[in-house]
């Protein structure tokens, strides 16, 4: 599948923020990539360019390809409420993102790999679809034979708690309590720019 597998720091530098999580290399070189970096004469970005950049940033952040992202937006548009907020909530309730938020994986890319390699169960059944939508009340757990994996053990040692999730570090079982409020999602995303882009 055509998924970006190149250097993540380069992409983070392009957007000017560590969109893939904590990155010591980004901290050292937090200026745009390229031969001239900050010294390059960059043209003033137009409205369309700003909207496109925001959409690309969110796509990279959640590891979603164009067609999948568009389908998620269209689903969000059919839901009651604000399109932009619905889009963020749908992305947040993806199985790979929930595994990352629970602290089972150190990044969304690692969470995606754990899911696709059959290490994660959803409501007691193995689920290998990273884009599966998790609903309030669903239980997410690490498969019994996968609990000793080094990447999982290292990740759960430093778990960040979120109000919409519940996680037992001993049993490696988590619960998706409810959809988060937009203000609770920590990433800096201007979802209105994405709505404006797709509304054209």
N, C-alpha and C positions, 0 to 999 in steps of 0.2 A: 504494500500500500504506500502511496506517495506521502509519507509523513516526514517532517523535518527532523533530521538526525545530526545536524551540524553543531557547531559550538554555540551553546546557549548564552554565554556571556556576550558574544557579538550582537545577538538579538536584543539582549537587555540594554546594551549600550546604545543601540539604535533608538530605543524608546525612552532612554534616560532614566530608567528605574529597574530594580531587580525583580522582574516579573516572574522569574522561575524560583523565587525564594532567596534566602541568604546566599550571597556569592562574594567570596573574598577577592576574586579577580575583578569583579565589577567595582568594588570599593577602591581598588588601586587605580583603575582606569575608567572612571565614570564620565567619560566624554564620548562623543560619537565615534564609531569606527571609521577607518579610512586613513590614508596617508597624511592628511592635514589635520584631522581631528577638529578641534574647536576653531582653528585658524581658517578653515574652509569658508569661502563666501557662499553661504546658503541663502537661496531665494526665500522670500517671505511666503509661507505656506497659505494656500487658498483654502476656502471653506471645505471644499470637497476633499482636499488632501488631509485636512485635520480629521474629518469624519472617517476617511479610509484608514488612517493611521490608528485611530481608536479601535476600529473593528479588527484590524490585523493584530493589535496588541492583545485583545481579549481572546482571539483565536489561538495565538501562541501560548497565552497564559493557561488556557484550559486544554490545550492539545487537540483542538478540533479542526477538521478540514473544512473547506469552503462550503461544499454541498450540505454537509452535516450541520454546519453553523446556520446556513440559510433555512434549512428545515426546522431547526430549533427556534429560530426567530419567527417563522410562520406559525408554529405551534403556540408561541408566546402571544402572537397577535390575536389568535382565536380565543385566548383565555380572557376572563373578566379582569379588569384592572389595567394598570399601566404596562404597555408593551415592554419598555426597558427593564422595569423591575421583574416582570415575569421571565424575561430572557435570563437575567442573572440567577433567579431562583431555579430555573430549569437546569442551568449549567452547574449550579451548586449541588443539585440533587442527583447528578450523574454518579454512578457507582464508583468510578475511579477517583472522582473528587472527594467523595465521602470517605473512602479508604485513606486518602491523603489527610483529610481534616481530622480523622480519628487518631492519626499519628502512627498508623501501621506502616506507612511508607514515607521516606524523607522528601519525596517530590511527587508531582502528579504523573510524571513519566514513569517513575518507579512503581507507583500505584497501578497505573495502566498495565504494566508488565506483570505485576502480581496477579491481577484479575485475569488477564488473558492466559496466564500459565496455570490456572486452576488452583490458586492458593487461597482464594476467598470464597466464602459461602454467603448466600443471601437467603435469609429465613430457613437456614438449615440445608439448603441445596447449593451445590457448586454452581457458580455463575461466572462464565468466562467472557461476558460482554461488558466492556468498560463503560459503554454509553447507556446501560440499563438504568432506568429511572427508579430511584429509591423513594418510597412513600413513607409518610409519618407512621411510626409503629414498627417499621421493618428492622430486622436484626441482621447486622453485618458481623462476621467473625472470620478469624483465620482458621483454615482447615487444620485439623488435629495434627496431621503429619508434617505440616509446614511451620508449626509454632517455633521450632528450633532454628529457623533460618536466620543467619547472621544479620541480614539487612533489616529484618523485622525487629529482632531483639535490640539492635542499635537504635532504631527509630523510636520504639515505644519507651525508651529510657528517658526521652525528653518530649513529653506530650503537651501540646497547647490545648487547653480546654475551651470548648465552644458551648454556648448556652443551649443550642438546638441538638447537641449530641451527648450521648452518655457512653462511657467506655471503661471497661474493667481491665486494668493492665495485667492482672494475674491470669485471667481466663482468655484474654484477647478477644473479648466479645463486646461489640458496641451496638447502640440503638439510635436510630434516627427519630428523635422525639417529635420534631415539627419542622416546617419550612422556616428558615431564618428570616428575620426582618431585614430589609435592604440595608439599614444602617449597621447591622451586625456583621455584614460581609466586609472583611478588612481591606480587600484590594481597592486601589484607587481607580475606579472605572467611571467614565462619564457615558452612561448608557444612552442618554438622549442623543448624542452624536451618532450612534449606531442606528437609532430609530429614524433620525433625519436622513441618514444615508439610504436606508432601505425604502423610505417613503417617497423618494424621487421617481 
